[in-house]
Amino acid sequence: MAITLKQLEIFHGIVVAGSISKATKLLGVSQPTVSQQLSKLEDCLGSQLIKRSPSRSDELTPSGEHWFRVASEISHTLSCAWERHHSEFDGKQLVLQLGSIPSMRRRFIALAAQAARDVEGFKHFAFKSGDNSEQVIDMISMHRVNCAILNAKSAEALSSSLQQETLFSDQILWAVPYDISIDCIEESLETRQMGANTPPALSCFVAITDPVSWQSKSEGWYATKLPFAEPFFSCPAHRAGMEIVAQGLATAHLPSSLLPHLSASLRDKIRFIDTGEHARDIALVMPKHLMNLKPFAHFFTLLAERVKEAHTSAMDQFITSNVGHMNGEAEHNSSSYSAPV
């Protein structure tokens, strides 16, 4: 019985995803199919490739390590060959597949779609969203997408094989109910103590349960700047956290890039204060071998330019009207606020 490409692809997907169950989503096939193909490959080789355990299924045997390297090399070679074939011999057959993390999806999908139309050479544009940057990186590794917008830090492990362009940097903003006076905010940050007149909302904050790369910075900020505040509320998404803040129940942190996602009615009920803490860098990435193909290289450059321009324009609007900077000088106006660090 001969080894098949499908078996190697599925084995590669299991290792990249970290488990059989996660591989089903990454590969778009059922769990029985994944298990069966893995078993057939191991039967064919007469060797176990993955050590089975209840807690994890990505621990490879020595044979598994060898065949994972083989599967990775074959997958990469085939991907390069297909793209080169479509580019040189098959006319306009190139397919552009963009992946993105959820927070970037609504903001830049239209820009990406328009850029794909403006670049000559693509037959089809497809968009796929991952649950997080790590999943999007897995999609790139499995050649499920050939371009992506994600957290730059997640791409570090593949830096040697990916072309990367930083699109913008996110800052951590402190969201405070708008009806809390500037004097109360200033006093709480200066004394770092709960006073008799301190609004209850300043005594608690919303903790985001879905881990983010800057979570430790957020926790450190509260511990240092507002040590009396407790994480009374928790929720998996920043949008839900903003709903709690808007009701005057707590404060919360969010990355500045999420401001455009919030409705005007929600933003009007919240003061957004720049903490001075850097959250993350958002980057556009593409496998380096695709940069040798003119349509892909043109799309990469065009989308990077348009995203940077769109983000700068949006942030200029929101920073002017919604965000105060904690730089030690108070600006008492109807829409922004500065407080001492």
NUKOL-739795 format. One record per residue (C-alpha): z, x, y; residue in one letter. Coordinates in steps of 0.25 Angstrom, whole numbers, padded with zeros to 4 digits, always signed. Example, Ala and Ser with C-alpha at 12.3 -4.5 7.8 and 13.67 -1.06 7.14 Angstrom:
2
+0031+0049-0018A +0029+0055-0004S 
***
This chain:
341
+0000+0000+0000M -0004+0006+0013A +0004+0006+0026I -0002-0003+0037T -0002-0003+0052L +0005-0016+0052K +0017-0010+0044Q +0018+0002+0053L +0017-0006+0066E +0028-0015+0061I +0037-0003+0056F +0035+0003+0070H +0039-0010+0077G +0052-0011+0069I +0056+0003+0073V +0052+0001+0088V +0059-0012+0089A +0071-0008+0081G +0072-0019+0071S +0063-0028+0062I +0067-0040+0070S +0064-0034+0084K +0051-0029+0078A +0046-0043+0075T +0046-0046+0090K +0040-0033+0094L +0029-0034+0084L +0027-0049+0084G +0028-0051+0069V +0038-0058+0061S +0051-0051+0055Q +0046-0053+0040P +0033-0047+0044T +0040-0035+0050V +0049-0033+0038S +0038-0035+0028Q +0029-0025+0034Q +0041-0015+0035L +0044-0017+0020S +0029-0015+0017K +0028-0002+0025L +0041+0003+0018E +0036-0001+0004D +0023+0006+0007C +0030+0019+0011L +0040+0018+0000G +0051+0021+0011S +0061+0014+0020Q +0057+0015+0034L +0069+0008+0041I +0083+0008+0037K +0088-0006+0036R +0101-0010+0042S +0107-0022+0048P +0109-0017+0062S +0096-0009+0064R +0082-0007+0058S +0076+0004+0066D +0082+0016+0059E +0071+0023+0052L +0071+0031+0039T +0064+0045+0039P +0052+0038+0033S +0053+0027+0044G +0054+0037+0055E +0041+0044+0050H +0033+0031+0049W +0038+0026+0062F +0032+0038+0069R +0019+0035+0061V +0019+0021+0065A +0021+0025+0080S +0010+0035+0080E +0000+0025+0073I +0004+0014+0082S +0002+0022+0094H -0011+0028+0089T -0017+0014+0086L -0013+0009+0100S -0020+0020+0107C -0032+0019+0098A -0033+0004+0101W -0032+0005+0116E -0042+0017+0116R -0052+0008+0107H -0051-0004+0116H -0053+0005+0129S -0065+0013+0124E -0072+0005+0113F -0068-0010+0114D -0071-0014+0129G -0060-0021+0136K -0051-0023+0125Q -0038-0017+0130L -0026-0026+0129V -0015-0024+0139L -0001-0028+0134Q +0010-0027+0144L +0025-0028+0140G +0037-0031+0150S +0052-0033+0150I +0055-0047+0154P +0060-0044+0168S +0046-0039+0172M +0038-0049+0165R +0037-0060+0176R +0036-0050+0187R +0024-0041+0182F +0017-0049+0171I +0007-0054+0182A +0005-0041+0188L +0002-0035+0174A -0008-0046+0171A -0015-0044+0184Q -0016-0029+0182A -0022-0031+0168A -0033-0040+0174R -0036-0030+0185D -0038-0018+0175V -0051-0018+0168E -0051-0016+0153G -0040-0025+0147F -0044-0036+0138K -0030-0043+0137H -0017-0042+0144F -0004-0046+0136A +0010-0047+0141F +0023-0045+0132K +0037-0046+0136S +0048-0038+0129G +0063-0042+0130D +0066-0028+0136N +0060-0015+0139S +0064-0009+0125E +0056-0020+0119Q +0044-0018+0128V +0044-0003+0124I +0044-0007+0110D +0032-0015+0113M +0025-0003+0119I +0029+0005+0107S +0023-0005+0097M +0010-0006+0106H +0013-0021+0109R +0012-0018+0124V +0005-0007+0131N +0011-0008+0144C +0025-0012+0149A +0034-0015+0161I +0049-0011+0157L +0061-0004+0159N +0057+0011+0161A +0069+0016+0154K +0064+0009+0141S +0051+0017+0141A +0058+0031+0141E +0057+0033+0126A +0042+0031+0127L +0040+0039+0140S +0031+0049+0133S +0021+0038+0128S +0022+0028+0140L +0016+0029+0154Q +0027+0024+0163Q +0027+0019+0178E +0040+0015+0184T +0037+0002+0192L +0050+0000+0199F +0065+0002+0198S +0075-0009+0197D +0088-0010+0204Q +0101-0017+0200I +0104-0028+0209L +0117-0035+0210W +0116-0051+0211A +0127-0058+0219V +0128-0073+0222P +0122-0075+0236Y +0134-0083+0241D +0143-0072+0239I +0145-0066+0253S +0141-0052+0256I +0155-0049+0261D +0161-0052+0247C +0150-0044+0240I +0153-0032+0249E +0168-0033+0247E +0167-0034+0232S +0158-0021+0231L +0167-0014+0241E +0181-0017+0235T +0176-0019+0220R +0187-0029+0219Q +0188-0043+0217M +0194-0049+0229G +0200-0063+0232A +0188-0068+0238N +0178-0061+0229T +0168-0072+0224P +0169-0074+0209P +0154-0070+0207A +0157-0056+0211L +0168-0055+0200S +0158-0056+0188C +0144-0053+0185F +0133-0056+0175V +0130-0046+0164A +0116-0046+0158I +0118-0046+0143T +0104-0041+0140D +0106-0025+0141P +0098-0019+0153V +0096-0004+0156S +0105-0005+0168W +0116-0013+0163Q +0126-0001+0163S +0123+0001+0178K +0125-0014+0181S +0139-0014+0174E +0142-0001+0181G +0139-0007+0194W +0148-0019+0192Y +0159-0010+0187A +0158-0001+0199T +0154-0011+0210K +0161-0024+0206L +0172-0020+0195P +0179-0033+0196F +0166-0041+0191A +0165-0045+0177E +0153-0048+0168P +0157-0063+0167F +0142-0068+0165F +0132-0062+0155S +0117-0066+0153C +0105-0059+0147P +0096-0060+0159A +0097-0057+0173H +0091-0070+0178R +0102-0077+0171A +0112-0068+0178G +0106-0071+0192M +0108-0086+0189E +0122-0083+0187I +0123-0075+0200V +0115-0086+0208A +0126-0096+0204Q +0137-0087+0211G +0144-0084+0198L +0142-0068+0197A +0134-0056+0201T +0124-0049+0192A +0114-0037+0192H +0099-0038+0190L +0088-0028+0192P +0080-0029+0205S +0067-0032+0197S +0072-0045+0193L +0074-0051+0207L +0059-0057+0207P +0062-0065+0194H +0073-0073+0201L +0070-0086+0208S +0072-0086+0223A +0082-0097+0221S +0090-0087+0212L +0088-0075+0221R +0093-0083+0233D +0107-0085+0227K +0109-0070+0224I +0111-0058+0232R +0104-0046+0225F +0111-0032+0229I +0105-0019+0225D +0116-0011+0217T +0108+0002+0219G +0108+0003+0204E +0095+0006+0197H +0092-0004+0185A +0079+0001+0179R +0065+0006+0181D +0054-0003+0177I +0041+0004+0172A +0027+0001+0167L +0024+0008+0154V +0011+0010+0146M +0008+0019+0134P +0002+0032+0139K -0010+0032+0130H -0014+0019+0137L -0015+0026+0151M -0027+0033+0146N -0034+0020+0146L -0039+0016+0160K -0036+0001+0159P -0021+0003+0155F -0019+0014+0165A -0025+0006+0176H -0016-0006+0172F -0004+0003+0171F -0006+0008+0185T -0010-0005+0191L +0002-0013+0185L +0012-0002+0190A +0007-0003+0204E +0007-0018+0204R +0021-0019+0198V +0027-0009+0208K +0021-0016+0220E +0026-0030+0215A +0040-0025+0212H +0041-0018+0226T +0036-0031+0233S +0046-0039+0225A +0058-0030+0227M +0055-0029+0242D +0056-0044+0243Q +0069-0045+0235F +0076-0033+0241I +0073-0038+0255T +0078-0052+0253S +0087-0051+0241N +0093-0038+0238V +0104-0030+0246G +0106-0015+0244H +0120-0010+0241M +0119+0001+0251N +0131+0000+0259G +0126-0008+0271E +0127-0023+0271A +0115-0031+0276E +0120-0045+0279H +0108-0054+0278N +0105-0067+0270S +0098-0060+0259S +0102-0046+0256S +0115-0038+0255Y +0120-0024+0255S +0133-0020+0250A +0141-0007+0248P +0140+0001+0235V 
***
